[in-house]
Amino acid sequence: MTSSPIKIVVYEDNPDLRESLSVLLKGSVGFELAGAFINCENVEAQMREFKPDVVLMDIDMPVANGLKGLRAIKKMAPNVNVLMFTVFDDNEHIFDAICSGAVGYLLKRTPPTKLLEAIYDAHHGGAPMTSSIARKVLQMLPQQQPRVAENVSYKLTERETEILNLLVKGNSYKMIADKCGITMDTVRSHIKKIYDKLHVHSQTEAVAKAIHENIV
């Protein structure tokens, strides 16, 4: 049985980039472009009409910008995964986007293949970020004293520890599957178990906890 393509709505005010993204998504197997718009002025109506799985969201747009659109989407359709795609790499924009519910944050220099991989990861529970953005996110998290290893044990298996270590190093689900010689479904299954054992709900939280507590 063939899985349904990932339905995507794009918000991007640059007409050339919007067209390039549209061509990329229309021509890629497993992806379906539902709509591409210049701003978020009609975002509520567009979410109701197109019911996307993933929204690719620029920030700096006329009339209604991406942060406003992100907040509107998360209020009316919290299950939609919003992936920021922007030139802004300053802490304020990153912090606002993550706190408002974005599942990932990519800079526009991201290569097309990496962008498609990030959309796939976002749809399947990941939190894709450009590596420089991920570092800034970790730096913004409250600094905690690492726990002494013998005082806490999350009972991760050898495979789960290996996968968590690869997540910390910025590997995508596909890269982890390739390096471990397992399927994407198996990777997702392991990551779900890692989240449960670490008592976290996202990749960013898992990576932050792994670093702060010296788990890997």
C-alpha positions, 0 to 999 in steps of 0.5 A: 500500500502506497502512503499518501504524499505529504501535503504542503502549503508554502508562504513566501513573498519572493516570487522567484523563490516561491516559483522555485519551491513550487517546481521542486515540490511538484516534481518530487515523489512523495510531496504534494504542493497544495498552495503557495502564497505571498503572505499569511493574510488569509492563512485561516481560510487556507488552512481550512481549505487545503488541510496541509500536513506541513507549512513552509513559512517565510518570516518577512512578508508584507501585510501579514508576516510568518510569525503572525501566520504561525501563531494563527495556524497553531491556534486553529490547527495545532497538528499542522507542522510549521517549518520556518524557512527564512534568512533570519538567524538572529536569536529573537526571530528563532526564539519567537518562532520556536516558542510560537510552535514551529517544529523546525527552523531552516535558513534559505541557503538549505539545499533542495535535497536537504529541504525535502528531507527536512519536510519529511522529518517534520511530518514524521515527528522530527525537528529539523534545523540548520546546524547553526540554528540548532546550536543557537537553540541549545545555547538559549536553553536554561543551563543546568548542572549535569547530573551525576551519571550514577544518580540517574539512569534512563535505561537506554539500550545500546541502539537507542544510545547510538541513535540519540548520539547521532541526533545530537550530532545533527543527523536526519532520520534518513542519515541515521537509518543509513548509518545504522543499516535500519529502516526509517520506520525502525528509526522512528520507533527507536526515537519514540522510545527514546522520547518516552524514556527521557520524558521529552516530546521533541527532538530539540528537547531530547538533544538538549537533555542529552547534552546537559545531562551527559547522557551520550 
